[in-house]
Amino acid sequence: MAKPTPAYFKRLAALAAIDDPADRPAKPVLEAFSGAEMATVPVATVDDLVLAVERARLAQQDWAKRSTAERAAVINRFSELVYDNSDALMDIAQAETGKARIYAQEEVLDVALTARYYGTHGPKMLAERKVPGMLPGATDVRVRYQPKGVVGVISPWNYPLTLAVSDAVAALVAGNAVVIKPDSNTPYCALALAELLYQAGLARELFAVVPGPGSVIGQAIVEHTDYLMFTGSSATGSLLAQQAGKRLIGFSAELGGKNPLIITADADLDRAVEGAARACFSNSGQLCISIERIYVDASIADEFSRKFADYVENMNLAATYDLSADMGSLASADQIKTMEEHVDDAVTKGATVLAGGRKRADLGPFFYAPTVLTGVTDDMLCARNETFGPLVSIYPVSSVDEAVERANDTEYGLNASVFAGSSALAQQIAERLRAGTVNINEGYAAAWGSTAAPMGGMGISGVGRRHGEEGLHKYTEPQTIAAQRFIGLDGMAGVPRNVFLKLTPLAIRTLKYLPGR
């Protein structure tokens, strides 16, 4: 297991949706562990994007004519290829992001599971269904699901495997084509998955990877596709939603979070410590659904804080392509800058560092120690703004009511977590939280990994959902076909019209007594 070879990058680069890559400028792609250039990727133009959409639109017409079972079979084959090529996919995810291998593995498994879910269950979800008609027996109503057309995906750098394809497989099963702009720092993860999709039998035009800057390629995707799926910051999501709205195309987004974790007085502390560490520092904290605020009952706050800080200080940070590290590096210099700004600002204003609080340049240019703060107040940058790094603040609270109130005191509403002494209490707390997903005795994986359940945010944390039926049907246009038989709306053979019209309101009213009405 090692970082990918130049030959591997060259092979993948040829899969970009660019006819003449040699004529395009090349952008360096860095290995996050070292900060050194490991490859370059051709940078597409608007013309490249427009051509990719045109080709996708033509290919989509034939793809939509195939049965859902045929489309799903391609996605199921893709799922198996992901398992077969897991080591290579983990290598490239680590190389581009610097994440620990356990979280690269988490990504690979998520891609395979999501593909298998839609490949297995998609045909049933998309099957034509009969619904009750206006007049029982006289009105036959069926609902069908037609694809949107060409779906545009703008994917981020933090989970460049999962977020490049987990939305795309649903769109493809629904009969759409997909044109994707991966983040400029992590283009090869998307290209590696494209290669496997093509091996599974998908035409290249149906999943076109167009690398380039968001200001150019991202804008062109919004202007030329039929539906937009975005994962990224709430600020950018708001702008894209406005642009999609002007074109009256559908839009879905998973956006930022300032996610809370609540620990009650009767919780199992050792379990909470270990669970909180995973919740806060998975993927080096560069996860929209990671925890950045911990509300712990005051009666156990000191003990929890001491145990948690000890646990965090002993986490193994390493730049390694094996499973030995608990946490890898951050992905870029920009992420280091944000960490330094948030931690330095908090300390200057009176916060206390219980663990971490420093760069780890001895390990690599983008390493920062997992950091735990107390004494954080609202005037500090990290109090309400998403850090998107390995930083969490602990807040003692006097009651469950206070914990819930403070957890909900945010514009965000993506994910939350509860550790309590009983399942009943945890469930009660979870139901009071304003978050799209709530995990009990876990930080994020229980909800995220349950692909049959919708995942997304409330407030400024998102629009729409991925996973589950919601994550599939959003890529379709429901069509209702209603056939009226033997009784028309203006009369019935053999019945005088004035009599029919007088009886109609009574007949409609009595329908409520029929089963299913």
N, C-alpha and C positions, 0 to 999 in steps of 0.2 A: 504494500500500500504506500503510494507516494503521489506527489503532485503530478498532474497529467503531463505527457510529453509534448514537445513541439509538433510532432507528427499528428497527434490526436487533435490539437488545436487547429492545425491546418485542414484536417478532414472536416471538422465541424464548421469552420469558417465558410467552407464551400456550400454549406446548406443555407446560409443567409439568403433572404429573398432580394438579391441584388444581381443583376445580369452581368455587370462588369466590375467585380469587386476590386480588381487591380487599378481601376480608374478612380477609385474613391479614396479619400484620406483614411488613414488607419489610426485608431485610438488605442493607446497602450492599456492593457489589462494587467493589474498588479496582483501578485500573490500577497494576500493580506498578512500572513505570518511574517514575511520579510520586508514587505513594501517594495520589492523589486519587480520590474517588468517581467512577465512570464509569457506574454503573447500580445498580439494586436488584433483588433477586429475592424473590418471595414465599416465606415460610417455611411449610412444610407442618406439619400436625398428625398425631398418630397415626391419627386417623380418616381422614385423607386417604390415609395409607399403607395402612391396612386395606382401604379401598375400591379402591385401585389393585391390590392383590393379588387381591381378589375378582374384579375385572374381568379381570385377567390370567388367572386360573384358568379363567374361562369361555372367553375367546378362545383359550387354549392348547389346549383340547379340539378345536376345529376346525383349528387350526394343525397339531396332531399327526397329523390324518387326511390331510393333504396329503402327497404323495410327497416324499421327500428331494430329488429333483431340482427340484420346484417351490419348496421352501424355499430351496435353494441358489441358484436363479435370482434370488431377491430379494436375497440377499447379494452375488451377483456384480454386480447392478445398483447396489447400494450402493457397491461398490468403485469403479466407474466414476464415480459421482457425487462421491466423495471426491476423485478426481483432478480432476474438472471444477471443483470448488469449493475447490481447495487454497489459493489466496491468502486467501480469507475465513477458512478454518480456521486458517491460520498467523497471521493478524492477531489472531484472538480468543485463540489460545494464548499469543501474546506479551503481549497486553493483560492477561490474567489472571495470568500467571506471571512475566513479565519476562525470559523466556529469549531467547537470541539466535535470530535467524530460522533459522539453519542447523539448530538443534535443534528448532524448531517444524516445519521441513520434514521432519526425521527422523521426527517423530511422525506427520505426515500420511502419509508413505510407508509407515510401519509399519502404520497402520490399513488402508490400501488393500491392502497385500500380505497381511496376515493374513486380511482378508475374502475376497480372491481365493483364497487357499489353501484355506480351508474351503468356499468356494463351489464350487471345482473338485474337491477331493478328498473332501469330506465324504460325498457319496452312496456312494462306494465303501467308505469306512470303516464306514459304518452299514448296509451291505447285509447281509441275512441270510446266514449262512454255515453250511455243513455241516461237522461235525467227526466224528472216528471215534466210533462207538458202542461200547457195552459188548461186544456180540457182533457181529462183522463180518457184514453182510448181514441180520442179524436185528434190529438196533437202529439206527433212523434218528434222528440227533440234529442239531438245528439250533439256532443261537444267533441271537437277535434283540436289538435295542437299543431299549428304550422310554425316552422322555424322563422326567426327574425330575418335571417339572410347572412350578412357578414358581421360577426361580433368582433369589436376591437377590445383588446386587453392591454392595459398598461400595468406592468408588474414591477415590484420593488426589489431591492437588493438583499433584504434581510432573510427571506426564505425564497431564494431564486429558483428552486426546483418546485416546491409546493405551489407557489403563487403564480408560476408560469403556466401550470397545466391543470390544477385542480378545478378551476373554473372552466377551462377550455374543454375538458372531457365531457362535462355536462352539456356545453353548447354543441359539441360535435355529435353526441348521441341524439340531441334534439333536431339534428339535421342542418345545423349552421356550418359555415366556414369561420375560421378564426385568423385574425391578423394581430400579432402581438409585438409590442415594443418592450423588450426587457430593459431593466436598468442598465445604464452604460457601464457600470462597474462589474456587472455580473451577467454578461450576455451568453457565456458559454454553457451555463446551466440550461437555459432555454433551448439552445442549439443541440445539446446532448439529448434532451427529451424529444426534440423534433426528429432526430435520427431514429429513435426507437419507435415513434409514431409511424414514420415512413416504413420501417421494417415490419410493423404490424399490419401494413396494407393501406395506410392512409395516403391519399394523393398529396404531394408536396404543397399544392396550391391551397389545400384545405387547412393547413396550419403553417402560416407564413411568418417567419421570424424576421423582423425588420429592425436592426440595431441602429441607434442614433439618439441624439439628445431629445429630451422631452419638449423643449421649446420648438423643435422642428417636427420630428416624427410624431410625438404625442399630440400636438395640435392637429396634424394632418389626419391622424386616426379619428379624432373627434369629428372632423369635418367630412369624412368620407365613409364611415362605417354606419351600420344600422342599429347598433346597440353598443354601449360602452361599459366595460367592467374595469374598475380602478381600485388599486390597493396602495395606500400611502397616507400622507398627512391630511388632517381635516381642512387646513387652509387650501391646499391644492384641490382636494375633493370638492370643495365649495365652488371654486372657479370652474372646474370641469362640469359640474352639475348645471351651472348657469349656461355654459356653452351647449351642452346636450339639450337643455330645455329650449333654447332658441331654435334648434333644429327639430324639436319634438321627437327625439329618439329616446329610447329607454336608457336608464343609467342605474348602476348599482355600485356600491363602494364599501369596502371595509377601511375605516379610517383610524384615527388615533385613540389612545386611551390613557387614563390616569387611574389604573385599576386598583381597587382596595381589597384587602384581606382582613377578615375579622376573626379574632381568637377569643373565645369565651373563657370564663374563669374555670370551668370544669373540663376544658379540653385536655387531651393527651399532649403534654408539652413536647416530649421527644418527637412524636409524630408531626406536631406542628412545626417544630424547628426544621426538620428535614424537608417537609413539604413546602415550607416557606422559602427555603433556599432554592429549591427547584423552581418554584413559582417566580422568584425574583431574578434568578441568574441564568436560567436556560437561555441558550443562544446569546450569552453575554448581556442579557437584558434587552436585546434588540428584537423585541417581539411585541406586536401591538397588544397582545393579551397578557403580557407579563405584569407582575404586581410591583407597584411603586409606593404603595401606602399600606402600612400594617396598623390596624387598630386592635389593641390587646387590653383586656381587662386590667385595671390598675393593680388588682390584688396579685397578679402574676407577672406584671410587666417587667419588673427588675430581673426576675429569674429567667423569663423568656429572653430578654435582651442579652443577658450574660451568655446563656447557652447558644443563642443564635449567633452572636458575635464570634464566639469560640469556633463554632462550626464553620462560619464563613472564612475566618482567618486561616483555617486548615484546608480549605479547598485547594485542589491541585490545578494550577494554571500552567499550560504548556502549549508550545507550538509543535504539535505532533500529529501525524497522520495515523494514529492508532487510538484505541478506546481508553487510554489511561488518563486522559485529562478530564477534570470536572468542568472546566471552562476554558475556552480559547481566547482569541483576541477580539477586539472590536474590528469593524470592517474597513475603517478608513480614518484618515486624519480628522475629518469633520466630526466624527463621532467622539474622538478623543477631546476635541475642542469643546464640545457641548458638555461632556463629563467634567472637564476642568472648570468650566464656567459655573456650572451648577454647584459643584462641591465647594469651590473657593468662595463663591457668593454666600453659601449657607454658613460656612465656618466663620467668615468675616462678620456675619450678622449674629453669631452666637450659637450656632448649632454645634453639637458634639459628635465627633467621629468615633464610632464603636469598633469599626473594622474597615480596612481598606483606606480609601481617601488619597490614593497616590497612583501615579503611572508606574508601569512595570517595564520600563525601557530595556531592562536586562533580558527580557523574554522576547521582545520584538517591538517595532515602532508603534503598534496600535493596541498594546496591552494596557489595561487599567484594572487595578485590583477591585474585586467586588466590594461595594461600600455600603455601610450601614450607618445612618444618622439618627440622632435624637435631638429634641429641642428645635425642631423645624417649625417656623412660623410663616404666616401667610405672606409676609413681605419678602420671602426668599424665592428665588427663581424656581427651585425644585418643588415648591409646595403645591402648585397647581398646574405647572407646565410639564408636559411629557418630556422626560429626559431621554428615553429610548436608549438606555445603557444600564450597566450594572450598579444601580443606585436605588436604595429603598430607605424610607423614613419610618420610624416607629413612633406611634402616638398612644399613650395610655388613655383609657376611657373609663368612666365610672359605671357604665351600664351598657346593656345591649342596645337600648334605645339611642344612647349617644353614639354608639358605634355605627348604627344604621344611618342616623341623621348625617354624620360626618362622611360616611362612605358615599352617600347620595349627594353631598354638597359639591357638585362638579357639573360642568357642561357635558362631560364625557359619560358614556354608558356602555362600554364594550364588554368587559369581563369583570367578574368578582369571585372571591373565594371565601369559604367559611370553614373553620375548624371549631367544632363544639363537642361537648361531652356526650350528647345524644343525637341520634338522627332526627328525631322529632324537632328538637330545638334548632338544629342546623337548617332543616327544611323551612321552618317558620321564618328564620332570618333571611334565607335565600329568597323567599317570596316577597319580601319587603324591599329588596334591592332593585334599583333601576339600572339593570345591565342586561345586555342581550344574552349572555351566558353566565351562569353561576355554577361554580364547582364546589362540592362538599368533600372535605378531606383530600383535596387536590388543588393545584393552582390553576391549571388550564387544560391539561391533556384529556381529562374525562369528557369534557364537552367537545373539545376540538376533534378528538378521535372518534366521536360518535357521529359518523357521516350521515346517518339517517335523520339526524336532528338539525334544524336550522341554526346557523351561526352568523352573527352580525351584531351591529351596535345600535343603541338608542342615543338620543341627543345628537351631538356632533361627531359621534363615533361611527356613523355609517348610514347607508341607505340600502334597503333590501337585505337579502340573506344569501349566503352560500351554504351548500350541503342540503340534504333532504329534498323533498319535493319542491320546496320553494326555490332551491338552488338550480333546479332543472326547468321548472315552468317559467321562470323569469326570462328564459331564452326563447320563449315561444309566443305566438299570437293565438290565443284561444279563439276558435271559430264555432259559432252555434248554427246548426242547420235544423230548422223546424219545418216539419211537413204537416199541413192541416188536411184532415180527412173527413169526409161525409157531413160534417157540421161546419159551415162557414161562419164567419163572424157577423154576417148580415142576414143569416137565415138558415132554414133547414127544409129540405124537400118535404112537402105535405103539411107544413105548419104555416099558418098565416103569419106574415112578417110582423104585424102589430102584436100578435100573441107571443111570438118568439122574443121580441125585444122586451116585452114586459116580464117574461119569465127569466130572462138572462141574469139580472142581478140576484134573484133568489137562487138560481142554480149555482152561480159563482159563490155565493155565501155558504151554501150547504157543502161545498167541496171540503171545508175544514173538517168534516166528520169522516172523510175517507182516510184510510191508513196512509201514512207518509205525507199527508198534506198539512 
